[in-house]
Amino acid sequence: MTESDGISTIGIGLDDGYAFTKVALPDGRLLAIPSRARVGSAQMTWLNGSQPKVFEYETDGTRFAVGEVDGEPTHFDGYPASGLNRAIVQHALLEAGLAGRSVHAISGLPVGSYYLKDGSRRAEAIEGKRKSLLRTVTPQDQRLPASVAFHEVIPEALAAWYDHVIEEDDGDARLVDERLAAPVAVVDIGGRTTDFVVVADQAVRHGASGSLRCGLLDVQRQVGEGIRARHDLDELSDRAIHAAIETGAVRLFGKPHDVADLVREARHHLLERLHAETQRQLGRGAELERVLFVGGGSVALAEGIRDWFPNQVIAPHPAFANARGMLKYLRYVCQEAGGG
């Protein structure tokens, strides 16, 4: 199932997060797009031959505009199995050059959405997401859709563990024995959630694993609220808030305004929550061989998390650790299991 059934079939790792959707491809390419879309048509006309930046898709009779739009919130419980999610994923697949291709995909759910605390699986949520991406999504232009023919769902932070223990070299893979046996904690700082997974002797320790509903979207929300209150605004676009977080300034009424203090405060609040929960879940991490930080938050908050554990490390290209691990799972683990 992990290898091509023909020239048109391709396997991918798909980390369809609440803030960004990331795709890992077999040729080593990594692609990320904002998880930004809204119900309805684009309502835009592109002038002077400019390239469209908003694209329309239809699924289950509903049309979505995806791209540089003021998107609807993705941080709701039903998002992983929603039409909004399917439209964004389809856009990511087409941006990755997969128009007209049959896709075999592994995606994920937050640890707390995948497992109950006793370690049993949340079968209904998992199956709901698995089936959702198999549904048809049709681009409303001349492009052919990418068709998801096979889809399996795994815990997101556990995907980063697969990325950690499976090494690839010229198309061959090997399990790194010393990493398989060693107790490792994965801390995955994402958009809506931060996941914790402890794996030892190839078993998940559920007592030290779980999810905290807290992530980079909390910074975006707090900064947006602060700017609107300071400047008495009813609305502020997602793109303006994102730019403010990146640059520490926002342009309003034709002039730049410094909001670096709001960004610092929001990041400080997020770091305080994450640090407290990480200590609660992992303690001092003395018996862990390694604490592996992954996710987009590990990039954005790198300076603030750099000294939480003496045995910690930030994964290479941490925002793509889950997507890479999902692809490795598809290519090597599913293959051993006969495709799932």
Helices and strands as residue ranges (DSSP letters): E 9-16, E 20-24, E 30-34, E 37-39, E 54-59, E 62-67, G 79-81, H 83-95, E 102-109, H 111-114, H 123-132, E 138-139, E 147-155, H 156-165, E 166-169, E 172-175, H 177-181, E 184-189, E 194-200, E 203-204, G 206-208, E 210-212, H 216-231, H 238-247, E 249-252, E 255-258, H 260-282, E 290-294, H 296-300, H 302-305, E 312-314, G 318-320, H 321-328, I 329-333, H 334-336
